[in-house]
Amino acid sequence: MYQAVQPLPSGALDIVGDVHGEYAALHQLLRHLGYDEEGRHPDKRTLVFVGDLCDRGPDSPAVLRWVQRACEAGYARMVLGNHELNALVGLPKDGSGWLFAQREQKDGKLYAPWQRIPAAESAELLDFLLSKPLILEREDIRIVHAAWLDEAVAELARDTQTGLVERYRQCDEAVLAGLAGTAEYAEYLREQACYGEAAENPEQMPPPLPATAYYDLQQSLRHPFRALTSGPERMIAQPFYAGGRWRFTGRAAWWNDYTDDIPVVVGHYWRNWYPKPANQTRENLFREAGVCWLGPKKNVFCIDFSIGARWRDRKAQPPVSPEHSVFRLAALRWPERTLVFDDGTQEQTQD
């Protein structure tokens, strides 16, 4: 049984952006928000995490364990991000060497040192994640990791009898069934056989891979789990390197088409509070300042301020200290609409 859409509790919320294993930054933020070590708040506020708790940072296991305890005690809620989904369905993606042994050597070049999780403990954490929703909502707010897309929400809400992993794989099969037998899919398989490994080399761009771009685009549009946790994509003219491979599709600013009245808070999109760092290769979808709400009704907010790239600070020569980092962890206080950052600074958001 899996309920992809679950209700939020009443009362004031503190909505925390993608943590990505940055355990120290998380606890700094919690102190500034007024929470104790267990996740209790004197004003009975509730923590809500927008997903991507794990991968890339130094201690994903500690972050997940802490959130698990806080959720089980009733102090916190969370939605799944694409990184949790990858862990649950056994996809060893970039930055997941803390969990998947086959990623340890490749990921260690960028992200180590990190804490690996003992095999005996991983099953318990994954069991905890299996029950977590993709969406939390109530009448005044919606929380999802990457995108609110009505068709994807409705499709997943219809089936509450199938387990998460089985449902995810059913969606995989449905997308592949729509592609199987097409010339595009045959060419995609050829491209991956010839250039799949080369596409992970950040030092050299592979040749154009149009069938790979088409395949990625279909996955982002037709797979409801991926649509909600990674967002819809679009074709782009210039490939870029991110997340461990060259990308031939780019993220789409879906919020420009969001016209519902209920506000939505997401993570995922690597927003920049300061000007975009020269060594940051990810797209920047935001023309608006970091305090600004998005969309035609100014009621979508991205709370991910790129803490997942803080590993760059540790690799820099000389290393960049957290207090000087351009990569930040933030929470949005609701209904106050105030931003609180891991360094203690606060900003009021704007329409």
N, C-alpha and C positions, 0 to 999 in steps of 0.2 A: 504494500500500500504506500502511495506517495502523494502528498498534497503539495503541489508546486506553488500554490497561492495560499498564504496563511495570514491571519489577522495580527495587527499590531495591538499592543496594550494601550490603554488610555494613558493620558498624562504627558509630561514633558520628556523629550528625547534628546539624546546626544548621538548624532549619526556620524560614525567614524569611517574615514576613507580607507583605501587599500593599505594594509599594514605590511605585507610582503616580508614577514619574518623579522621585522625591526622591533625586537622586544623592548629594548631600552627606550626607544622613541615612544612606543605605546604607553609605557608606564609614566614617562614624563608628561605625556598628554593627559592621561587619566588623573594625575595629581593636579594639573592645572584646571581640569574640569571639576575637581572636588570629590573624586571617587577614592575609596580606600583600597587596600590591597586585594580585597575579595570582590570588588566591583560594586559595593554599596554606595549610595549617595544619600547625604543627610536630607535632601529634599525629595527623595523617592523618584528621582529621574531614572530613565532606562537607557542603557547603551544599546545602540543598533549598529552592527557592522555590515558594510556593503559588499563583503566578500573579498577574495584575494588576500586572505590572511597569510598565505604561505608563499614560498619560492623566492629565491634570489638573496634574501636577507640572511643574517648570521644565525638566527634561532627560530626557524619555523615551528619546530615541535613545541617550544615553550609558549609561543603565541597561541597555537591551537589548543594546548592544554589549558591555558588561562581562560580563553574564551569558552571552552567546554565547561569548566567549573562555574563560570559566571552565568552561562545559559542554564545550566542544571539547577543553580541556586535561584533562578528567576530574576537575576539582575540585568541580563543582557539578552538580545536577540541577534540573529544574523541571517543574511541570505548568502547563497552560494555564488562564488565568482567562477570564471572560467578556469582558474588554477585549482580550485577545489574539485571541480568536475573532472579535470584531467586526472587528478589523483584517484578519484572514485572509479573511473572507467579504465584505469591502467594505461594512460597515455603519458609516457615519460618526456615531457616537454622542457623547454629551456628553463633552467634554474631549479629543477626539481631533484637534483642530486642528493638532497637531504633525505629523500624517500626512495628514489629509484637508483639502484646500484649501477645500472647501465649508463646513467647520466653523470656519475660522480666524477670521472676523469675529465670529461669535456667541460662540465660546468665549473669544476674546481679552478680552472684557469682564470675565471672572472670573479666567482662569488666566494670561494673559500678564503679564510677558514669559516666553517659553519658547523652547527650541531646536527649530526645525523640522528635519525630516530631508530632506536633498537627495533628489530623486527617484531619482537614480542609485544611492543606497544602500538605499532602502526594499525593493527586490526581494530583496536579499541577506538582510536581517533577516527578511522574511516567509518566505523559504525555510527559514531556520533554525527558525522557529516551527512550520512545517508538520510537522516530525518529532516534535514534543514531545507527550507523552501527556496525557490528562486525569487519569490516576490513576497513582501510584507506590505500590508496596506490597511488603511482605515479611511474614514470619509474625508479627512483633511490632508492626507499625504500617501504617496506610494514610494516604495523603496525597491530597487532592482539593481543588479550589478552594472549593466551596460545600457540597456535600451528597453523602453516601453513600446511594444509593438502589439497592437490589439489582436491580430490574427494568431500570433505565437502564444500570447497569454491565454486566449480562448482555447486553443488546441490543447495546451497542457492542463488547463483547468478541467477539461472534459473527462479525463481519465485519472481517477484517484485510486484505482484498484491494482495498478501495476507498479512494481518497485522502480526506484529511480534508475538503477543501472539497466534493467531490462527495457524500460521506456526509452532511455537514451539510445540504446542499441537498436530498438525498433525504428527510431527516427533516422539513425545511420542507414539502416537497410532501406528505408523509404527513399531517402535521397539517392542512394546508389542505384536503386531500381529505376529511378527516373533518368539516370545518366547511362546506365549499362546499355551497351549496344550502339551508342552514339559514336560518331567519329571523334568528337571532342574528348570523350573518355578514353578511347584508344590512344589518342595522342597524349593525353595526360599521363597514362601509364608509361609511354615511351619516354616522355620528358623526365619523369621521376627516375626511371632506370638509368638514363644517361647523365642527368644533372642533379639528382636529388641530394647527393652528398656535397657537390660543389656549391649548391645553393646555401649551404651553411657556413661557407667561408666568407668572413666579413671583409677580407682583404681584396677580393676580386669578385666583381659582379658577374653572374652567369649570363649566357645569351638570353634573349627574350624567350619567355615561356608562356605563350598565350593560352595554351590549354590548361596549365597550372593556374593561371589567373582565373579562367572560366570556372574551374573546379572549386577554387576557394570562394568565388563569388556565389556559386550555387549553395555551398555549405552555409554561408553566412545568411542567406535569404530563406532557405527551405528547411533548415534544421532548427526547430523552435528552441531547444536548449542553447544552441550556439548563438541564435539570433538575440536571445535575451541576455546572455552572459558575455558575448563578444561584440554584439552589435552588427547591424547591416554594414556591408562594404560596397565599394564602387571601383570601377576600373580607373587606373591612374596612368599617366604618361611616363613617369620616371620611377623606376623601382627604388626601394630603400631597404636598408638592413635594420631589422628590429626583432626582438624575441628569438634570436638565435638563427634567423634565416632571412634571405632576401624576399621581399614582399612585392608582389605584382598587382595587388589590390590594396586599397586604402580604406580607412574608416570613414563612414558617412555621418554627417551631423544630422541625425534623425530628429533631433529636437526642433529643427526648423519647420517640421511638419506636424508637431504635436500641438493639438488645439483643444484638448480636454481642459476642464477647469481645475482638476486636482493636481497639485504640485507633485513632481517626481524628483527624487534624489538618486544619483548614480555615482559610481566610481569609474574605474577602468581607463579613462582617457588621458592620463598623464598631463594634467593641467600644469601650467607654469605660473607660480606666483611672481617670481622675478623674470626678467627677460630670458628667453630661451638660451640655455648654455650652448656654447659652440660645439661641444662634443656630444650633445644629445641628438640622436638620429631619428627619434620618433616624430611623427607628424604632430603639428600643433593645429588643432581644429578650432581654436578659440581666438577670435578677433577681440572679444570682450576682455576686460580686466578680470582678475581672479575673484573679485567680490561680486561679479555680476551674475544674475540669473539669466537663463537662456530661453530661446524660442519666442514665437510671436506673442505669447501671453506672459513671457518672463516668469515662467513657473517650472523650469527645469534647472537643477543645479548639479554640477559635477564636483564632488568632494575629494577627488584623487589629485593630490598635489605632488605626485612623483616620488614619494619616499622609496619606491621600488628601485630607483636609480641611485640610492645612497651608497651602494657598493662602489660606485665611481669615486666617491670621496675617499674611500679606504684604499683604493688602488692608485690614487693620484700621488705624485711626487712633488713636494711633500704632501702627506695625507691632509685632507680638509676636515677640520673638526666639526662636530654636529652643529655647534652654534654659528658656524659660518656657512653651513650648507644651503644650497639653493633648492634642495630636495626636502620637502616638508611633509609631515603627517598632520592632518587637520580633522576637526569635528565640526559639524554644523549643529548648533543648538536650535531646537524646535520646540515651541513656536517663535522663539526670539529672533531666529534667522541671523544669528551671530556666529562668526567663525572663530574657533580657538585652535591655535597651533601648538606643536610640541615644544616650542621655545617659550610659550606662555603669552605670546602676543595675541591680540583679539582685533577683529575687524567686523564692522557691520556690513552685511551684504546689501546689494542694491538691485533694483529692478532695471 
